[in-house]
Amino acid sequence: MATYLEFIQQNEDRDGVRFSWNVWPSSRLEATRMVVPLACLLTPLKERPDLPPVQYEPVLCSRPTCKACNVDVPALIELFPSFQFPPAYGGISEVNQPAELMPQFSTIEYMIQRGAQSPLIFLYVVDTCLEEDDLQALKESLQMSLSLLPPDALVGLITFGRMVQVHELSCEGISKSYVFRGTKDLTAKQIQDMLGLTKPAVPMQQARPAQPQEHPFVSSRFLQPLHKIDMNLTDLLGELQRDPWPVTQGKRPLRSTGVALSIAVGLLEGTFPNTGARIMLFTGGPPTQGPGMVVGDELKIPIRSWHDIEKDNARFMKKATKHYEMLANRTAANGHCIDIYACALDQTGLLEMKCCANLTGGYMVMGDSFNTSLFKQTFQRIFTKDFNGDFRMAFGATLDVKTSRELKIAGAIGPCVSLNVKGPCVSENELGVGGTSQWKICGLDPTSTLGIYFEVVNQHNAPIPQGGRGAIQFVTHYQHSSTQRRIRVTTIARNWADAQTQLRHIEAAFDQEAAAVLMARLGVFRAESEEGPDVLRWLDRQLIRLCQKFGQYNKEDPASFRLSDSFSLYPQFMFHLRRSPFLQVFNNSPDESSYYRHHFARQDLTQSLIMIQPILYSYSFHGPPEPVLLDSSSILADRILLMDTFFQIVIYLGETIAQWRKAGYQDMPEYENFRHLLQAPLDDAQEILQARFPMPRYINTEHGGSQARFLLSKVNPSQTHNNLYAWGQETGAPILTDDVSLQVFMDHLKKLAVSSAC
Amino acid sequence: MSQQGYVATPPYSQPQPGIGLSPPHYGHYGDPSHTASPTGMTKPAGPLGATATGAILPPGPPPPGPHQFGQNGAHAAGHPPQRFSGPPPVNNVASSYAPYQSSAQSSYPNSMSTSSVTQLGSQLSAMQINSYGNSSGMAPPSQGPPGPLSATSFQTPPRPPQPSILQPGSQVLPPPPTTLNGPGASPLPPSMYRPDGPARPPPPNAQYQPPPLPGQTLGAGYPPQQANSGPQMAGAQLSYPGGFPGGPAQMAGPPQPQKKLDPDSIPSPIQVIENDRASRGGQVYATNTRGQIPPLVTTDCIIQDQGICFQLSNTLTPFNNTPLYLVNHGESGPVRCNRCKAYMCPFMQFTEGGRRYQCGFCNCVNDVPPFYFQHLDHIGRRLDHYEKPELSLGSYEYVATLDYCRKNKPPNPPAFIFMIDVSYSNIKNGLVKLICEELKTVLEKLPKEEQEETSAIRVGFITYNKVLHFFNVKSNLAQPQMMVVTDVGEVFVPLLDGFLVNYQESQSVIHNLLDQIPDIFADSNENETVFAPVIQAGMEALKAADCPGKLFIFHSSLPTAEAPGKLKNRDDKKLVNTDKEKILFQPQTNVYDSLAKDCVAHGCSVTLFLFPSQYVDVASLGLVPQLTGGTLYKYSNFQMHLDSQQFLNDLRNDIEKKIGFDAIMRVRTSTGFRATDFFGGIWMNTSTDVEMAAIDSDKAVTVEFKHDDRLSEDTGALIQCAVLYTTISGQRRLRIHNLGLNCSSQLADLYKSCETDALINFFAKSAFKAILHQPLKVIREILVNQTAHMLACYRKNCASPSAASQLILPDSMKVLPVYMNCLLKNCVLLSRPEISTDERAFQRQLVMTMGVADSQLFFYPQLLPIHTLDVKSTTLPAAVRCSESRLSEGGIFLLANGLHMFLWLGVSSPPELIQGIFNVPSFAHINTDMTLLPEVGNPYSQQLRMIMGIIQQKRPYSMKLTIVKQREQPEMVFRQFLVEDKGLYGGSSYVDFLCCVHKEICQLLN
């Protein structure tokens, strides 16, 4: 094992796990002094082309209270001393070792053969209060998506506007739909009664374990196998009309999103509980009536802003949020997930609806119009397939975390809900969604990542023997997109170290990237419920404490302050995090904040880091493209910049470049190199665009362009209108801001860190 | 005022001796066209509130004259219902009577009964005695120019000769009691007669001018009752202790009790009808010559204390296809009195050279609006008097301005929504298919304005069982779309665009839909239904489309599915004949009541076709149709081959019927009396505004008037009825009817102008309304009491003195007892468990909206001897009385009551008739399982079918024909309609009832 960096990378590649600390402080007291909690980012379904599927079921530890899977048995035996081999292992020999007993398979995937294999379900919930071209584009996207779905998938269609229509897809001759009032909240039972689902639902729930095999689940008229109704549905989508109810001037169309979602949830709940299903909500505006309404239909009253929310002036917000939370929880309980595709110029109520996607592992996509490539590409990308030809989606997962006894589980942050499974390894101190050792992740893909937080409970006076290791096992049950049930088990172990004597070890094993993301998740999680300034103060305090703990300095001497390599980038991450849209709501609508936070809470480490600190590449004649500081000093007249913030890809032409391009040099044969220079960032941007989900907003701008603000708002304002002349340097572009720059931030940090007052 | 509670005015008068029985031959049968006749009794001088009732035929085409007359005979009164160009003075009428009457009298010397002369004499004497302060019973001439009430042609007012033409015994006009009283009355002097004391108030006398339209209602007036009006004990005893037997018979007889009455001797409705027809028939057709002097505005008078009956007919559609004159004042709208808001009419008196006018109703003096100014001529009439319908006519229409529209927006054209119950049984028995097929053709005939190419009415379709299915039939769709609304708890309209469509534009989609509906539900085995949500859905649809309209609901079962308005079977026969019986007539829940209110508020009329195979709770289901001006049709145990014809005829008629929507009626009166109660398919939000979701030609509103002050004989009593409504093309209009009545202080005059048919109509409606709140027993007693009181009052105040044992009936009311008996025998009032509760509720509801002509036929069916048919004549054979004794084994009789039609075949019917009608060789070969007569080329067949056609024509309900062979089982049903006989389920015979009434009268008089 070479460096920690390599070790970390290797672990991530193999297990999809990154810990904030890779050597663990061995007592509770010391662990709390580490400031950054012991935690990890887990990507449960990290793509592992090399992972051989195991066609049998995992063997569980025979102790009923343990139930750990016996992966990496040598480690287990070591770490879980009570592990008892089940009798099935009687015939083990050196040559015929099960895969899970081989050390390199710390992560292993089992395929379960038993159980009903119910087809995937896709329920489209489509807003019809759209502009004509928007609706047309959406219809085309939906029709296109039918060709991407597996033929045996069950599909359903709900459209809504002022009313909600549940379309019966199987009927010939006359097209039939069930219509619901958009203003009336209905219980699941009522919905099922009204849709005539009550009868099939009853036997199904009761007889579920007994006869799942022969129950093909085709009982619902509203969800039909795609191959049967492909033509019908295509026609039906084609004939979709805009909501016919008149909208008078000065009014918003009446949009019953709340009821439509409620019906979608109720429909699936009654027919296909605990089956992989996606509810895909396409909406072009805010819900304006009924339960879940976010804004009234009077146009003169604008939709709530952060300002309104702070002033407690958003009159529909609490009620709407409650409605959607209720729906989200029900959906999660049924193992279904809800995607939200919201395309409108104004806000669409993502703030209130965010939990639908957040709690169920659904996607959230925000765009200006359905008639943009951003939406079209993003939507299409949902149905991309992996190297095996399977969809990159999984359903109804439960994540079960087991720890060795020195650890307890404090919580998780990610697209999950608690299953409320208490146990000896569940901590009372919650970080994120806690109080449980199991979570449900209704929809996940290979990049879905959870932050999982632990607590060291070993007492200081009960030292762990030298060389002892702590172990954690992650067991993820899920429904593969091939409808197969699978279990992926990841077992990891790390060394314990005494923080008093071996602090250097611990320090060196600090993964500052993972730690930054994990701390950021905690901060964002807090920001959902706390005031913004409080969260910033908390983050600052943590940072200062960390610097005090791990910095090298002389008391009261800021100039002496140093951080080791493994911590050196951390303050910078925190600086950018403080400025990020995840914690700053200024200039963002509540919907945008929700959207950004949604993605931040589910992306893997790399993407999360990009979100915290965007990447800036510089293109020039001086050499190959190079990453440059995210700093205003990087904005030079003869450079082209490519910034990736995850949500936006910005190409920025420096002043001179822009003039050259305007003069048309790129079209002259003798300046072919200039053409190449112009083309290079475009090509790189395309590469990113191709891979990213959701599709980022693509911005091509230049010096002085209005869209240059996207770049200017991200860079460290090292030069501002305040200090430009003081610095007196020739490079960079001044940023018109009062924000502090990284330098100022660091100065303050050093001062506080070395201060004995803290 | 009545202690009895429900009826307007219980007329209890002081008993007076002297009862005469009018002979059967005399007396005029009131044609509906007559104006009302007041009945009166006398009472204290004070202005007791008298009540008058009038039935108002709401807008809708008036029944055509010819039919009317054919049926019921001519108007009794001498006034033709025509419209006159000039207002004849009231006096003319009066004067015209006198000669007429006398001549009539002379012409009947040989009446069947005892000499009329004597009778006459006695009556005359009685009259003299009776005379009160005012010697003249006639009303003073009406002041205003009489507005001709009817739009039809003018008839020459006096027709003195007619009476003489009459057959003997036939009566002409409403003669004064004296003249008219039948010969049967015994000449005995009144034994106990007490002259009216000075304290007695002048008897009311109402004379009417015939209301404009032939099919008018009447009002019944009752004498007010006085508290101290106990019978005087001094009265003579009845000569026959038993009270009744003999009374009615030939009156000649002294008080000897007769065991058996000669049925021919008691007043015969048939005779009355025939006489009237003979005297009046044909006159109706008089051409309307313009420029002639119009008949007087009605100059009938009302006396305080007396009720009047009057009838207004508000016809929406033109009479004989001639539209009412339409007045359009453009944006300024109708000219109205500033104070009472009465509309410009002939009662407005112009003064000051035409600059001002005085309102005839409230006497307020108003300025004439500048645009309306016109100079007056030498007799104070405006120069444009004859040019303006509102100045010279009794009925006319205004184009309403935006002020008269909801939300000040012109209304949208109305819509028809067809709502079909597609539950299992309806699919199974083919009803759904039948309806769908029929709709395809009948939709071609949606009503439209004369000048329009196509109907402006839009149509929509809903099917339902326990959920509702709306259909999008937008013209550009290839296929109809079905939208299911399952939220029946709170039903709503799922679509706007494409639900209500123009039939012509969407014809192919609609046909596609109608073809598919039976198939879509072919596999459904849903047998539960909802009902209130269906109406709600239709109403909401109209509301959403912002238009008035009409729902056609085809329903067949008790709505037991979980939803508002859910009903349970509560048909508890044990309640019959108890104080709780009324519950059976009340709706089970108040859901329907509030639903009806909403419907009316949104101009949504509901017509319900019921096809029950068992109890469906008509009392609950029928409430909304009743209150929204819709019609209820019921086809019990519907069988495709037997009943479909009747149903289809009803459906066609109902759809094609001319109709007005979203109507508000206001009745204004001159001072001294006012409208106090209204009966019909109406909703009263306030005490004055009568709201009607829709009003068609078959619906009548009966109005009760009461005095609230003294009426002046000089000014008479004026009534203006204004109906604001939306036409089928979506135009807002005001239909104005004006009626002027004379007031009289003479009770005798009042009795003279009484119209029995209208009286019965009023009694029936008020009794049927009271059913909801009072035990039936009480109601029956009240009806008998009222009959007795009215007659006793007459006897006391108007009739010539005679033996107490004599039953004396006013000529105009001599058929009152038989009709009253029919009313009492109606299954609604008959508390018998054998009769289906639904049927009783159904008939109750029918009567509530009936016009006078319909109610007359309903209570006293028409029985025609077919075997006497003269194939060469086009006239109907003379009807015979509804009694078994009139049937003969060798005869064939046709009976019709407006709901049913029977062809009764005597066992020895003439074979040639059998052959001619049925095209079978003999009686035994006749298949009674038919509802249509075969079309045989034989004249008998043609004639019979033509007669049936005439009878059916313009009746609101299609009558199902039943062939009844004498002495076969179905005859039992038929016999129930022989209303003069003792009823199958109880109900006394005519003779028995007459005796009973006589006894009551005697008691009162004593």
Interface residues (C-beta under 8 A of the other chain):
Chain A: M163 Q165 G173 I174 S175 K176 S177 Y178 V179 F180 R181 K184 L186 D193 M194 L195 G196 P244 W245 P246
Chain B: V467 F470 Q479 P480 Q481 M482 M483 V484 V485 T486 D487 E490 F492 P494 L495 L496 D497 G498 L513 Q516 D519 I520
